[in-house]
Amino acid sequence: MTRKSVPYVVAAVFALVALSLFAQKMNLPKPQIASAAGQPAPDFTLNDQDGKPFHLADMRGSGVVLIFYRGYW
């Protein structure tokens, strides 16, 4: 480490410490678990690719895998 890089390293360490202290002081809500393992999922409605409403309750009794992603178009 050269003498020129020391102030940058000190500034980076200071920034990380300040950020971690700030994050500890934030009052973030705790995530809520919708249902416990082995319990039925709550019903919800989404639109399919054709715009028709899709209800999770319509799939009751079937295995369902939900994949949520964000499209970038």
N, C-alpha and C positions, 0 to 999 in steps of 0.2 A: 504494500500500500504506500503510495507516495504522499508527500505532505499536501499536495493539492487536493487529493481525494478525501482527506480527513474531514474537512467541514461538511462535505456531502454525506458522508457516512453518519456523522453526528446529527445532521438535520434529518436524515431518514429515520434514525433510531428515535429521535424526539417526536417525529410525526407519528410513528407507530405507537409509541407510548401514549401520546395524546389521543389518538384515535381509539385505542383500546379503553382508555378511561372514559371517553365520551360514550362509547358503546355500552359500557356497564351502567351508566347513569340513565340511559334511555329507558322509558317505560313501555316496552313492547308487549302487546297482548299475547297471552299464551295460546297456541293453536288448539282449536277444539276438535276433538275426535267425533266424527259423525256417528259412528257405530263401532262397537267392539268386534274383535275377531270372531267369526262364526255367526254373527248376527246379520239379519238382512240389511242391505244398504237402503238409505232413504230414497224415496221415489223422486225423480226429477224429469224434466222435459227439455229436450234439445231439438234443434232442427237438423234434419239429415241433409245430404248434399243437394237434394231436390227442393229443399225448403219445407218439407212436410214435418210435422212434429213427431218426435220419437219419445216414447215414455219408457223409462226403465222397467216399470211394473209390467209392461207387455212381454218382457223377457223372463218373467218369474218362472223358475224351474229349469232354466237353461244356464249353462256356463257363460259368463259374460266377462270379456276383457275390455276395459276402457283405456284408451290411449288419448291423452290430451297433449296437443302440441300447438305451437303458434306458427302459422304460415307467414311467410315474408313477402307476400305478393299483394 
